[in-house]
Amino acid sequence: MSIFLRIMRHAAAYKYRLLLAYCSSIGVAAFALVIPRIIGEAVDKVISSGDLRPLVMLALAALAVSVGRGICAYGQQYLGESLGQRVAYDIRNLYFDKMQSLSFAFHDSQKSGDLMSRATADVEGIRMFIQGGAIRGAFMILLIFGVSVILILTSWKLAILSLVFMPLIILRTSTIMMAMRRNWLAEREEMGKLNTLLQENLSGQRVVKAFAAEEHEKEKFVHGASLVAHYGFTAEKLQAITTSLNNFFFLGGTGVILWFGGKEVIDGQLTEGQLVSFLLYMGLLSMPVRMFAFIVNSFARALSTGERIFFLLDAESPVQESALATTMPKANGSVAFKNVSFRYEESDNNAITNIDIEAPSSQIVAILGAPGSGKSTLVHLIPRFYDVSSGSITIDGQDIRDVTLKSLRQNVGIVQQDIFIFTSTIRANIAYGAIHASDAEVKRVAELAQMHDFIMGLPEGYDTYVGERGSTLSGGQRQRLAIARTLLMDPPVLILDDSTSSVDTETEHLIQKALENVMEGRTTFVIAHRLSSVQKADKLLVLDKGYIVQQGTHAELLGVPGPYREIYELQLRPQETNGVVSNRNLGNASTLHSDSSPQTSLQNG
């Protein structure tokens, strides 16, 4: 019931439209109740008496009532549908806004296909309920109540006989409604899974074809589709059973009324016109009886879809913005981790533990470690994609939890490892974080990212559209576009999450050359896998299982036994040997450390 009330509260936001819709329903019901009475009068006053004079007036009255009923029916349909569309519009916007406010931790545990299903098909179920259940349901209740009163006033004996089946109908329908709700909820859940499967299949078509896994994907989709069909068919079958039983009860009641009503006409206790009116009112009663199953079906679907939607609307993001949060001004970029630990919700172990880092403004910090050592987790805590489990992170001495998320992320630029390019123009993709940037600013950052010459070689230049997820661009081009997009924000803190991993040696050299100037004056965190990134760092952090096991400069760490020397010998020295970085650069590495000259330190893991 709470879900139903929440849906109706959204409808009540348009109170005048809702009120007019219900007034139209009252009008339709009232006019519908008049017509059988007119026909009964015609039978008694015209047919039985043979006097044709009242027939014209009765015919005109029936015509006027029909016109009135048609106008009210139009208002009921129009207002009901427009109300349903407005409620669906509001809920979709609330849903989308909620999705934007939820942190990485929430999206890590959800499937995008299921989230899409809730925003489309589930919201559509609520829209159909507003128009077909909430509005028409009120009309059905009014009609049943009005017909029942008139039947009782006409002949209470026949009324009892005609309504004796109603408790059975209500009991049966209530039982079926619960079963239908369970089936619709299961159908919605399976539809979400099916959408996830479809979304993954379309996004991973290259992998599917590369491994010739088309038949395997077909089998998975057929299995999911069969479950959706099963639950949907079961729900519709229950509705069909309810409709058939209701019709059976109604027709049985009509036969009983015809028998006993005919006897009362013969006995002079009812007129012919009253019996005709009674039977016509029974006919009116058949419509809500037949529609009752549809209303129940609509109600059951609304409860199941509403449960799924409101679950997400009520979800609490692990990353919350404080009510007292202030706007962070343009930062100098001094970043400090103070005894920071973090654990993912689904994990029993910390991803990082007891991290202490001092990164003065304009310093370059390179982070190394094996896969799963906590490198990406560490840098994702700076823009609050996740919140620390303990400890604190400050920028210019201010705890990042005390400032608004928007102002924080305007001060922290990140080039992520998994590059996402929107289906739009190159210009729009570069200016995504600064949509009002001028053409000259877009061109400047494209040049810094070594992207401008490539763009100008395209037929439409910066107005060239890229395919879905940047499919028409190479890996290196996507990387450079993402770097340009981040640079346009001009952030004082820059995060490069393995940002040159997908480029060739020549492209990497061009990007690194541009980034030398770009990183000047910015505090930069680099997740490094290449020697060029390591040599230019003022401080190196070596992570292992979430702990900092070594820190210092390239020259300092290379001079002592430990994990860094092992990484260097296994991964970095071969790059030097193959000519990725010249010996001259290696010799100058020691001059790149900061004035603070951080000392090498070991921490027990």
C-alpha positions in Angstrom: 0.0 0.0 0.0 2.9 2.4 0.7 4.1 2.0 -2.9 0.6 2.8 -4.2 0.4 5.9 -2.0 3.8 7.1 -3.2 2.7 6.7 -6.8 -0.5 8.7 -6.1 1.5 11.4 -4.3 3.3 11.9 -7.6 0.0 12.2 -9.4 -1.3 14.6 -6.7 1.4 17.0 -7.7 -0.9 17.8 -10.6 -3.9 18.2 -8.3 -6.1 20.2 -10.6 -5.6 17.8 -13.5 -6.2 14.9 -11.2 -9.3 16.5 -9.8 -10.7 17.2 -13.3 -9.9 13.6 -14.3 -12.0 12.3 -11.4 -14.8 14.8 -12.1 -14.8 13.5 -15.7 -15.1 10.0 -14.3 -18.0 11.0 -12.1 -19.6 12.6 -15.2 -19.2 9.4 -17.2 -20.7 7.3 -14.5 -23.6 9.6 -13.9 -24.6 9.9 -17.5 -24.2 6.1 -17.9 -26.7 5.6 -15.0 -29.3 7.8 -16.6 -29.6 6.0 -19.9 -31.2 2.7 -18.6 -33.7 4.8 -16.7 -34.7 6.6 -19.9 -35.1 3.4 -21.8 -37.2 2.0 -19.0 -39.4 5.0 -19.1 -39.8 4.6 -22.9 -40.9 1.0 -22.4 -43.5 1.9 -19.8 -44.8 5.2 -21.3 -44.6 4.4 -25.0 -44.5 0.8 -25.8 -46.9 -0.4 -23.1 -49.3 2.5 -23.5 -49.0 3.0 -27.3 -48.7 6.8 -26.8 -45.9 8.0 -29.1 -45.8 11.6 -27.9 -43.3 11.2 -25.1 -41.0 9.2 -27.4 -39.5 12.3 -29.1 -38.6 13.9 -25.7 -37.1 10.7 -24.4 -35.1 10.2 -27.6 -33.7 13.7 -27.3 -32.9 13.2 -23.7 -31.1 10.0 -24.5 -29.2 11.9 -27.3 -28.2 14.7 -24.9 -27.1 12.2 -22.2 -25.0 10.4 -24.8 -23.3 13.6 -25.9 -22.6 14.5 -22.3 -21.2 11.1 -21.6 -19.0 11.3 -24.7 -17.6 14.7 -23.6 -16.8 13.4 -20.1 -15.3 10.2 -21.5 -13.0 12.3 -23.7 -12.0 14.3 -20.6 -11.4 11.1 -18.6 -9.2 9.6 -21.4 -7.3 12.8 -22.2 -6.7 13.9 -18.6 -5.8 10.4 -17.5 -3.2 9.9 -20.2 -1.7 13.4 -19.8 -1.5 12.8 -16.1 0.2 9.5 -16.6 2.7 11.0 -19.0 3.5 13.8 -16.5 4.0 11.4 -13.7 6.2 9.2 -15.8 8.2 12.2 -16.9 8.8 13.3 -13.3 9.8 9.8 -12.1 12.2 9.3 -15.0 13.9 12.6 -14.2 14.1 11.8 -10.5 15.5 8.4 -11.4 18.1 9.9 -13.7 19.1 12.5 -11.2 19.4 9.9 -8.6 21.7 7.8 -10.8 23.9 10.8 -11.3 24.2 11.4 -7.5 25.1 7.8 -6.6 28.8 7.0 -6.2 31.0 4.4 -7.8 30.4 2.1 -5.0 26.7 1.9 -5.9 27.2 1.4 -9.6 29.9 -1.3 -8.9 27.1 -3.5 -7.5 24.5 -2.8 -10.2 24.0 -3.9 -13.8 23.5 -1.2 -16.4 20.9 -3.2 -18.4 18.8 -3.6 -15.3 19.1 0.1 -14.5 18.0 0.9 -18.0 15.0 -1.4 -17.7 13.8 0.3 -14.6 14.1 3.7 -16.2 12.0 2.6 -19.3 9.7 -0.4 -18.9 9.2 0.0 -15.2 8.3 3.6 -15.4 6.0 2.8 -18.3 4.1 0.4 -16.0 3.5 3.2 -13.6 2.2 5.4 -16.5 -0.2 2.8 -17.6 -1.5 2.4 -14.0 -2.2 6.1 -13.6 -4.3 6.2 -16.8 -5.7 2.7 -16.7 -5.9 1.9 -13.0 -6.0 5.0 -10.8 -8.5 7.0 -13.1 -10.5 4.2 -14.6 -10.5 2.3 -11.3 -12.3 5.2 -9.7 -14.8 5.2 -12.5 -15.4 1.5 -12.0 -16.0 1.9 -8.3 -18.4 4.8 -8.9 -20.3 2.8 -11.5 -20.6 -0.3 -9.2 -21.7 1.8 -6.3 -24.3 3.8 -8.4 -25.7 0.6 -10.0 -26.0 -1.2 -6.7 -27.9 1.7 -5.1 -30.3 1.9 -8.1 -30.8 -1.9 -8.1 -31.7 -1.9 -4.4 -34.1 1.0 -4.8 -35.8 -0.7 -7.8 -36.1 -4.2 -6.1 -34.1 -5.1 -3.1 -34.9 -8.8 -3.6 -33.5 -8.9 -7.2 -30.6 -6.7 -6.0 -29.6 -9.3 -3.5 -29.8 -12.0 -6.1 -27.7 -9.9 -8.6 -25.0 -8.9 -6.1 -24.7 -12.3 -4.3 -21.7 -13.2 -6.6 -19.8 -10.0 -5.9 -18.1 -11.3 -2.7 -16.9 -14.3 -4.6 -15.5 -12.1 -7.4 -13.7 -9.8 -4.9 -12.2 -12.7 -3.0 -11.0 -14.5 -6.1 -9.6 -11.3 -7.6 -7.7 -10.4 -4.4 -6.1 -13.8 -4.3 -5.1 -13.6 -8.0 -3.8 -10.1 -7.6 -1.1 -11.2 -5.1 0.0 -14.0 -7.5 0.0 -11.6 -10.4 2.2 -9.1 -8.5 4.7 -11.9 -7.8 4.8 -12.8 -11.4 5.1 -9.3 -12.7 7.9 -8.6 -10.2 9.8 -11.7 -11.4 9.1 -10.7 -15.0 10.6 -7.2 -14.4 13.6 -8.7 -12.7 14.2 -11.1 -15.6 13.7 -8.3 -18.1 16.4 -6.3 -16.4 18.8 -9.3 -16.6 17.9 -9.7 -20.3 18.6 -6.0 -21.0 21.9 -6.4 -19.3 22.7 -9.4 -21.4 21.7 -7.5 -24.6 23.7 -4.5 -23.6 26.9 -6.5 -22.9 26.5 -8.5 -26.1 26.2 -5.3 -28.2 29.1 -3.7 -26.5 31.2 -6.8 -26.7 30.5 -7.7 -30.3 34.2 -7.7 -31.2 34.9 -10.2 -28.5 31.9 -12.4 -29.4 33.0 -12.6 -33.0 36.7 -13.0 -32.2 35.9 -16.1 -30.2 33.1 -17.3 -32.5 30.7 -17.4 -29.5 27.6 -16.4 -31.4 25.8 -19.6 -30.7 26.7 -19.4 -27.0 25.3 -15.9 -26.8 22.1 -17.0 -28.6 21.6 -19.7 -26.1 22.0 -17.3 -23.1 19.5 -14.8 -24.7 17.0 -17.5 -25.5 17.1 -18.8 -22.0 16.6 -15.2 -20.6 13.8 -14.5 -23.1 12.0 -17.7 -22.2 11.9 -16.7 -18.5 10.5 -13.3 -19.4 7.9 -14.9 -21.6 7.1 -17.5 -18.9 6.4 -15.0 -16.1 4.6 -12.6 -18.4 2.4 -15.4 -19.8 1.6 -16.7 -16.3 0.5 -13.2 -15.2 -1.7 -12.8 -18.3 -3.1 -16.3 -17.9 -4.2 -15.3 -14.3 -5.8 -12.2 -15.7 -7.7 -14.3 -18.4 -8.9 -16.8 -15.7 -10.1 -13.9 -13.6 -11.9 -12.3 -16.6 -13.6 -15.6 -17.5 -14.7 -16.3 -13.9 -16.1 -12.8 -13.6 -18.0 -13.2 -16.8 -19.4 -16.5 -15.7 -20.6 -15.1 -12.4 -22.2 -12.1 -14.2 -24.0 -14.1 -16.8 -25.2 -16.5 -14.2 -26.6 -13.6 -12.2 -28.3 -12.2 -15.3 -30.0 -15.5 -15.9 -31.3 -15.6 -12.3 -32.6 -12.0 -12.6 -34.4 -12.8 -15.9 -36.1 -15.7 -14.3 -37.2 -14.1 -11.0 -37.7 -10.7 -12.5 -40.0 -12.1 -15.2 -42.1 -13.8 -12.5 -42.4 -10.4 -10.6 -43.6 -8.7 -13.8 -46.2 -11.4 -14.3 -47.2 -11.0 -10.7 -47.5 -7.2 -11.1 -44.8 -6.4 -8.7 -42.6 -4.9 -11.4 -43.4 -3.1 -14.7 -41.9 -4.2 -18.0 -39.9 -1.0 -18.1 -38.5 -1.6 -14.6 -37.3 -5.1 -15.6 -35.8 -3.7 -18.7 -34.0 -1.0 -16.7 -32.9 -3.6 -14.2 -31.4 -5.8 -16.9 -29.7 -2.8 -18.6 -28.2 -1.8 -15.2 -27.0 -5.4 -14.9 -25.4 -4.8 -18.3 -23.7 -1.7 -17.1 -22.4 -3.7 -14.1 -20.8 -6.2 -16.6 -18.3 -3.6 -17.8 -16.6 -3.0 -14.4 -16.8 -6.7 -13.7 -15.0 -7.5 -17.0 -12.6 -4.6 -16.5 -11.9 -5.6 -12.9 -9.3 -8.1 -13.9 -7.6 -5.4 -16.1 -7.6 -2.9 -13.2 -6.2 -5.6 -10.8 -3.5 -6.4 -13.4 -2.6 -2.8 -13.8 -2.5 -2.4 -10.0 -0.2 -5.5 -9.6 2.2 -4.3 -12.3 2.4 -0.8 -10.7 3.2 -2.3 -7.3 6.0 -4.5 -8.7 7.5 -1.8 -11.0 7.1 0.8 -8.3 8.9 -1.4 -5.8 11.9 -1.7 -8.2 12.0 2.1 -8.9 11.5 3.3 -5.4 14.2 0.9 -4.2 16.7 2.9 -6.3 15.2 6.3 -5.5 15.6 5.5 -1.8 19.1 4.2 -2.2 21.7 6.0 -0.2 25.0 6.8 -1.9 28.0 5.8 0.2 29.5 9.2 -0.8 27.3 11.9 0.8 27.7 15.6 0.5 27.5 17.4 3.8 24.7 19.8 4.4 27.3 22.3 5.5 29.6 21.7 2.6 31.3 24.8 1.2 32.5 25.6 -2.3 36.2 24.9 -2.8 37.9 27.8 -4.5 40.6 27.3 -7.1 43.1 25.3 -5.2 46.9 25.5 -5.0 47.0 21.8 -5.2 48.7 20.6 -2.0 47.3 17.1 -1.4 47.8 15.1 1.8 46.6 11.6 2.8 46.5 11.2 6.6 46.4 7.6 7.8 43.9 6.6 5.1 42.4 3.2 4.8 39.6 2.0 2.5 37.6 -1.1 2.1 35.1 -1.9 -0.6 31.6 -2.7 0.7 31.6 -6.3 -0.6 35.1 -7.0 0.7 36.3 -8.2 4.1 39.8 -6.8 3.5 41.2 -3.3 3.1 42.0 -2.2 -0.5 44.5 0.3 1.0 45.7 0.6 4.6 47.4 3.3 6.6 48.4 5.5 3.7 50.3 8.7 4.6 51.3 10.9 1.6 52.4 14.5 1.5 52.3 15.9 -2.1 53.1 19.7 -2.1 51.7 21.9 -4.8 53.2 21.2 -8.3 54.8 17.9 -7.2 54.6 14.8 -9.5 53.9 11.6 -7.6 54.3 8.3 -9.5 52.5 5.2 -8.2 53.8 1.7 -9.0 52.7 -1.8 -8.0 51.4 -5.1 -9.1 47.8 -5.4 -10.4 45.4 -5.2 -7.4 47.9 -3.4 -5.2 45.5 -0.5 -4.7 46.9 2.1 -7.2 43.6 3.1 -8.9 41.8 2.9 -5.6 44.2 5.3 -4.0 43.8 8.0 -6.7 40.0 7.5 -6.9 39.7 8.6 -3.3 41.0 12.1 -4.2 37.9 13.2 -6.2 35.7 11.2 -3.8 34.6 8.6 -6.2 34.7 6.6 -3.0 34.9 7.8 0.6 37.7 6.8 2.9 36.9 4.2 5.5 39.2 5.9 8.0 41.6 8.8 8.0 41.3 11.9 5.9 42.4 13.5 2.6 43.0 17.2 2.4 43.6 19.7 -0.4 45.3 22.8 0.7 44.7 21.7 4.3 40.9 21.4 3.8 39.2 18.0 4.2 37.6 17.1 0.9 34.5 15.9 2.7 33.8 19.5 3.8 33.4 20.8 0.3 30.8 20.3 -2.4 31.4 17.4 -4.8 31.1 19.7 -7.8 33.7 22.2 -6.7 36.0 19.4 -5.6 35.9 17.6 -9.0 36.4 21.0 -10.8 39.7 21.1 -8.9 40.7 17.5 -9.7 41.1 16.3 -13.3 41.4 12.7 -14.1 42.4 10.8 -17.2 41.0 7.3 -16.5 42.4 4.0 -17.7 39.1 3.0 -19.2 38.5 5.9 -21.7 34.8 6.7 -22.5 34.1 8.7 -25.6 30.5 10.0 -26.2 28.7 9.6 -29.5 29.2 13.2 -30.5 31.6 15.5 -32.3 35.3 15.7 -31.3 34.7 19.3 -30.2 31.9 18.3 -27.9 33.9 15.4 -26.4 36.9 17.7 -25.7 34.6 20.4 -24.2 32.5 18.0 -22.2 33.7 19.3 -18.8 33.7 22.9 -20.0 30.8 23.2 -22.4 31.2 27.0 -22.8 34.9 26.8 -23.8 35.8 28.8 -26.9 37.1 27.2 -30.1 40.5 28.6 -29.4 40.6 26.9 -25.9 39.6 23.6 -27.4 42.3 23.9 -30.1 44.9 24.8 -27.5 44.4 21.7 -25.4 44.1 19.5 -28.5 47.6 20.8 -29.5 48.9 20.1 -26.0 47.6 16.6 -26.3 49.2 16.2 -29.7 45.7 15.8 -31.2 45.3 18.9 -33.3 47.1 17.8 -36.5 45.1 14.5 -36.6 41.8 16.4 -36.1 42.5 18.9 -38.9 43.2 15.9 -41.2 39.6 14.7 -40.8 37.0 15.8 -43.4 35.0 17.8 -40.9 37.8 18.7 -38.5 36.6 19.3 -34.9 32.9 18.8 -36.0 33.6 15.1 -37.0 31.4 12.7 -35.2 33.0 9.7 -33.5 31.2 6.4 -33.2 29.8 4.8 -30.0 32.4 4.8 -27.3 34.9 6.3 -29.8 34.8 3.2 -32.0 36.1 5.2 -35.0 39.2 6.3 -33.1 42.3 4.3 -32.3 43.3 3.6 -28.7 46.0 6.3 -28.8 43.6 8.8 -30.2 41.0 8.1 -27.5 43.7 8.5 -24.9 44.8 11.9 -26.3 41.2 13.1 -26.6 40.6 12.2 -23.0 43.8 14.1 -22.0 42.6 17.2 -23.9 39.2 16.9 -22.2 40.8 16.9 -18.8 43.3 19.7 -19.6 40.5 22.0 -20.7 39.2 22.0 -17.1 42.6 23.4 -16.0 42.6 21.5 -12.7 45.3 22.2 -10.1 45.3 18.5 -9.2 45.8 16.1 -12.1 45.4 12.3 -12.0 46.8 10.2 -14.9 45.5 6.7 -14.3 47.8 4.7 -16.6 46.9 7.3 -19.3 49.6 6.2 -21.8 49.1 2.5 -21.5 47.2 2.2 -24.9 49.6 4.2 -27.1 52.6 3.3 -29.1 56.1 4.5 -28.2 56.1 7.4 -30.6 52.6 8.6 -29.5 53.7 8.2 -25.9 56.7 10.4 -26.5 54.5 13.1 -28.0 52.1 13.0 -25.1 54.8 13.0 -22.5 56.5 15.9 -24.2 53.2 17.9 -24.1 52.5 16.8 -20.5 55.9 18.2 -19.3 54.5 21.7 -19.8 50.9 20.7 -18.8 52.0 19.2 -15.4 54.0 22.3 -14.6 52.3 24.1 -11.7 49.9 21.1 -11.0 50.0 18.4 -8.4 50.1 15.3 -10.5 49.5 11.7 -9.5 50.6 9.2 -12.2 49.9 5.5 -12.2 53.1 4.5 -14.0 54.0 1.5 -16.0 56.7 3.1 -18.1 60.1 4.4 -17.3 59.4 7.9 -18.8 56.7 8.5 -16.2 58.9 7.3 -13.3 61.9 9.4 -14.2 60.0 12.6 -14.2 58.4 12.0 -10.8 59.4 14.0 -7.7 58.3 11.1 -5.6 57.7 7.4 -6.2 55.3 5.3 -4.2 55.5 1.5 -4.4 52.3 -0.3 -3.3 51.9 -3.9 -2.3 48.6 -5.3 -1.1 47.3 -1.8 -0.2 50.4 -0.7 1.7 53.1 1.7 0.7 56.2 -0.5 0.9 58.7 2.1 -0.5 58.8 5.7 -1.3 61.4 8.1 -2.6 62.9 9.3 -5.9 63.9 7.1 -8.8 67.6 7.5 -7.9 67.1 6.9 -4.2 65.0 3.7 -4.7 67.3 2.4 -7.4 70.2 2.6 -5.0 68.7 0.3 -2.3 67.5 -3.3 -2.5 63.7 -3.6 -2.5 60.5 -3.9 -4.5 61.3 -0.9 -6.7 64.6 -2.3 -7.9 62.8 -5.6 -8.7 60.2 -3.7 -10.7 62.9 -1.7 -12.5 64.9 -4.8 -13.4 61.8 -6.7 -14.6 59.8 -4.0 -16.3 61.6 -0.7 -16.6 65.2 -1.6 -17.6 64.0 -3.5 -20.7 62.3 -0.3 -21.8 65.6 1.6 -21.3 67.5 -1.1 -23.2 65.1 -1.0 -26.1 65.6 2.7 -26.4 62.2 3.8 -25.0 64.2 6.3 -22.8 67.7 7.4 -23.5 70.6 6.9 -21.1 70.9 10.7 -21.0 67.4 11.0 -19.5 68.2 8.2 -17.1 71.3 10.1 -16.0 69.3 13.2 -15.3 66.6 11.4 -13.3 68.2 12.3 -10.0 67.9 16.0 -10.7 64.1 15.7 -10.9 63.3 15.0 -7.3 61.7 17.7 -5.1 63.5 19.9 -2.7 61.9 18.0 0.2 64.2 15.0 -0.7 61.8 12.3 0.7 63.6 9.5 2.4 63.1 5.9 1.5 60.8 4.2 3.9 59.6 0.7 4.3 56.3 -0.4 5.9 55.4 -3.9 6.9 52.7 -5.3 4.7 
